[in-house]
């Protein structure tokens, strides 16, 4: 191996594309937001190698079960990058994680995040963390730590991705799920805020590649630009779902994410039972119709890819419908009875069937 030429400057981390000082600046900028996403059980602050959470708070449980979940936001991050809007994508991340936790009845306790970037722009990273912190506050959980990694050469200087992991707790004898569901139970649908964070590969292909639309296109049906609609943050249901468990009996929840309503609801339907969901009980938001029309997408394809206007399902006893709907209405959640649980027969071979046509 040849020796470096005389007088040549030695290589540094910075010359390789990693800016330690920028990372430190990003941490300073995000601290104010992280302080707003806390709980009394959090010990210490940012700067340690690990986030600390006082587990003695779990002593009030007879048999506490810890629930964990991890997720990302997918290709929606590319839209945030293209629009230069970075303070909403974190709410999507939190929603994807905590609403998986609450499905089993778990209260979200804390989250950590991982942000990888091609180049650290401190204000951009801080904006992403701001959104995560705001999402944690909406979910009632703490943001106890995270990691920002600079990956020059692997990501372009404007490229980034986010991921997160969360932990929750539920009393062992209060775990929700398929074993609680009975014939005669009602299916309660909770309205989504839009596309949430799933199906964006299809949406981007249809609206950009096929239809040739731009993010700044004003869309009358939406009442705003296409980009503003597509960046609408995921609704976070965790506190609403927990409130529901306190006011009435709940047998199961289903978080409607990738795979659509039928596939996700099927995950909590036990053998021998069948969920019948009536499309005529709701009208999907206009963005779903735009995707359908712009790409000539069949309804079946839409329904197995997008949430079609329903972000969360609750399965409750039939006699609990009125209390459940009143609880959700008091919390500002638009919800409706959308179906029922029946015995599975040869006519209903699948766990879930969607019947009727969407209301116009």
Secondary structure, 3 states (H helix, E strand, C coil): CCCCCCCCCCCCCCCCCCCHHHHHHHHHHHHHHHCCCCCCCEECCCCCCCCEECHHHHHHCCCEEEEEEEEECCCHHHHHHHHCCCCCHHHHHHHHHHHHHHHHCCEEEEEEEEEEECCCCHHHHHHHHHHHHHHHHHHCCEEEEEEEEECECCECCCCEEEEEEEEEEEEHHHCCCHHHCCCCCEEEEEECCCCCCCCHHHHHHHHHHHCCCCCCCEECCCCEEHHHHHCCCCCCCHHHHHHHHHHCCCCEEEECCCCHHHHHHHCCCCCCEEEEEEHHHCCCCHHHHHHHHHHCCCHHHHHCCCCCCEEEEEEECHHHHHHHHHHHHHCCCCEEEEEEEEECCCCCCCCEEEECCCCC
